[in-house]
């Protein structure tokens, strides 16, 4: 994960919708992780 991807993730977590559960946030992180591994 690049510095920019990490920063974007921190912003995403900070601004997440209050209705969003921790599990939904974790799923979002997993999707990003899977995408970044495939491009490596």
Secondary structure, DSSP 4 states (H G I P E B T S, - for coil): --HHHHHHHHHHHHH--TT--HHHHHHHHHHHHHHHHHH-
